[in-house]
């Protein structure tokens, strides 16, 4: 019986890495030639133009379909989440308030314009009402200055618990929200805005940090980001949108779906008339303890002191006492 001989191939040198482009094209890099089938080029062109051939992440119609709603919800959350993480935002102070309350200069100009229109038609009941509303807005525009001061103070907070800087967050619109972002902007701090896609054109206010203004398709995901990093919610006088966010947060805290946080309503006179919380307690539709889920403030210093005191009482102070400049 012959002994089997193992044949060992000669050692080869390690080949050079393959080039990024091939020297010889692969078979599918050119379409089937008309010489082989005269109708082939037209058929290939039809396939390339078909919706089915469009890559999924480039197919806007597909991504906008009902079947992809779950994917869109995930994208709505993840884009903002990645942006906030990339900017190392760990804590936020969230501010809500009316988009219809401008800075005092603009409010005075609007009242002047309303009075001018009324002078031309002094008995027009609609114009009389518009003058009255413009006058009330001028009074409320005082809050623009308070909010701008508050935004500046938040922008100057350098140290917070967990080593992360705190950032101001609003809905990114005009009015009271603009004032908050404007204050943080002038303090040289990051300032966040969460816009929402609406049927009509809109613009973010100009005091947001580029890269930190996000536009959402779904209100639900926007709401989630408002509270995901929130350490306090500050609500100035506002309408449906402000009320929506305030009551959403109050409900989440009431049910302990989220951990309690300071909820501050700025302007006792406005809020006491807009929402009669004691009446809800008297009627028995909320518990007396639910009346303590929020408190009132009148000035920027009031707001800051409430936030500081709240966390001290909670046994976890994390906000450095701010210095107003």
Buried (B, 14 or more C-beta within 10 A) or exposed (E): EEEEEEEEEEEEEEEEEEEEEEEEEEEEEEEEEEEEEEEBEEEEEEEEEEEEEBEEEEBEEBBEEEEBEEBBBEBBBEBBBEBBEEBEBBBBBBBBBBBBBBBBEBBBEBBEEBBEBBEEEEEEEEBBEBBEBBBEBBEBBEBBBBBBBBBBBBBBBEEBBEEBBBBBBBBBBBBBBBBBBBBBBBBEBBBBBBBBEEEEEBEBBEBBBEEBBBBBBBBEBBBBBBBBBBBBBBBBBBEEBBBBBBEBBBEBBBEEEEEEBBBBBBBEEBBEEBBEBEEBBEEEEBEEEBEEBBBBBEEBBBBBBBBBEBBEEEEEBBBBEBEEE
